[in-house]
Amino acid sequence: MVKELVVYPDDRILSCTDVRDFKDESLPRLLGDIRDTMEAHGLEALTAMQVAHPFNIVVIKKQDGSYWELINPRILKKEGRFEHKETTSYYPDIELTVPRYERISLLYEDRHGNPHSLKVEDRELAALIQQQMDFLAGGTPLDRVSKEYRERVLEALADNGLVPMSGEVCPTFSRKDYVTSFTDKILFLMGLSLLTPLAAKLFHWSQETVAKIYVFDKFAFPFVIVLMIVYFIYAQYEAKKYRQCSSCQIGNQIGIILKRLVADLAFAVGAWLLVNPHSPLF
């Protein structure tokens, strides 16, 4: 049976699950539906996700007209980078230039659950497999290009009448930015507190005043950690909501969190050495 293709901006391209039950009668029926859909649309390859079934399945049409079914595929090794021009039914009428590997080694299972291993030397086939596996990882080929290139593609899609649904456009300002702004203010005060020994001598501060500043540092240290946990949780929510937003991606989030946690730890150690009322400096 020919299925309806999932096309941008449909957000059902989400993470898939492995096929576990190979005796289920629905598996061969789904594989047949994927083949029928490929034939109807003239496609070389298709994943189960692209017909709205969240399973790790890739079907590829061979040159002889037969079909190659990759169930639960895993790429073990990648070699030789190159720029590959490709199209996908998810982004209609758009050609992408995506970095791919020329040779890959992978493991997969057939429809009966039998394991297979394969080394793909043909770079076109290797790129085609990698493109399909982007969908299995809960992404799309567009997630592998630069922010500027991605924006140009999204503009081209918009010109074709394909735009994200209301509420799904990447925001220019995120609520998580409030968290980072507040965190930075606390870190600034923690850094400023390291000048306490100098200020205490200049302005003749009492031990009680120094102790209050140290109490602030002691509470600020774990509070920054809590703020970064809140940031990460909310960022994950936004990453799912705004899939094409580069600032929402996990690599960017981790960088933001790590920089602030390192500063938090450095200032906390500095406070223990310099602001502690029991320090030899006082």
Secondary structure, 3 states (H helix, E strand, C coil): CCCCCCCCCCCCCCCCECCCCCCCCHHHHHHHHHHHHHHHHCCCEEEHHHHCCCECEEEEECCCCCEEEEEEEEEEEEEEEEEEEEEECCEEEEEEEEEEEEEEEEEEECCCCCEEEEEECCHHHHHHHHHHHHHHCCCCHHHHCCHHHHHHHHHHHHHCCCCCCCCCCCCCCCCHHHHHHHHHHHHHHHHHHCCHHHHHHHHCCCHHHHHHHHHHHHHHHHHHHHHHHHHHHHHHHHHHHCCCCHHHCHHHHHHHHHHHHHHHHHHHHHHHHHCCCCCCCC
